[in-house]
Amino acid sequence: MKAKKIVVLSMAVAFVFVAILSCFRIFSVRGVEIDFTVYKNTDVKMVQQTADSFKGKSLLFLKTDEVKEELSKFSYVEVLSVEKDYPNVLKIKVKERREVYYTEVNGKYYILDQDGFVLNCVEQDALGDLREKIALSFSNVKIEKLEVGSYIKTDCDSLLKSTFKMAKCVDLTDCIKSIKIDSKIPLYNVAFTTYTGVEIWVVRAEDDGEAKIKKAFAVYESDISDYKKAFDTLIVSKSRIDGTIHVDWSDRSEIGK
């Protein structure tokens, strides 16, 4: 009787083992599908090879954060989503971070995307076509962190983020040559310099900056003479009384007198 129980128990254990083994095989990752949105700086094959390294792992126990962390080693890749498609497919959606800004620190040039994510650190001769990037400079701003693979951090991040939002909302890459941020200037703390020579000074950029820059560029594009291109500055501000946004031309030589 005892021997019979042992046989039955052994068969039960074997059955459970086979069931578990079958489960692992069924849910083992066999395919990795990646939806790419890329421009020119990402080696798609390397990204695919890295993602394919998860083949054979159990989809049941695979952590999507683990996949994101592995792909984050590619600084130009932003992982939008990682999804499990049961029983055995891993679906990943990524896009390439586009080069938008560059800033110089101690002779090194750091390339950033539109949100301030640091993509690369290069020598000056490796910057490429500067017309495709905006020079970003700082005055009276302490850079606390500037490392490839992470976001730039300063002691006035709210002002910096407002600047990025302003630039992004009007897609300034084609017409803006440089942006300067100065935290100590009480009024004109963000200055945009166009390729035509016009400077756009934003008063209190942290206060409704996106609406200010949109209105400033509407004026810039509709009312620009050769004289203004060479000598004038657009000053955009917001009334503290009724919230109206004002855009005014000012002769640069007269400002500050």
ABEGO torsion letter per residue (X at the ends): XAAAAAAAAAAAAAAAAAAAAAAAAAABBABBBBBBBBBAABBAAAAAAAAAAABGBBAAABBAAAAAAAAAABAABBBABBBBBOAABBBBBBBBBBBABBBBBGGBBBBBBAAGBBABBBBAAAAEBAAABBBBBBBGBBBABBBBGBBBBBABAAAAAAAAAAAAAAGAAAABABBBBBAABAABABBBBBAAGBBBBBBGAABGAAAAAAAAAAAAAABBBAAAAAABBBBBBBBAAAGBBBBBBBBAAABGX
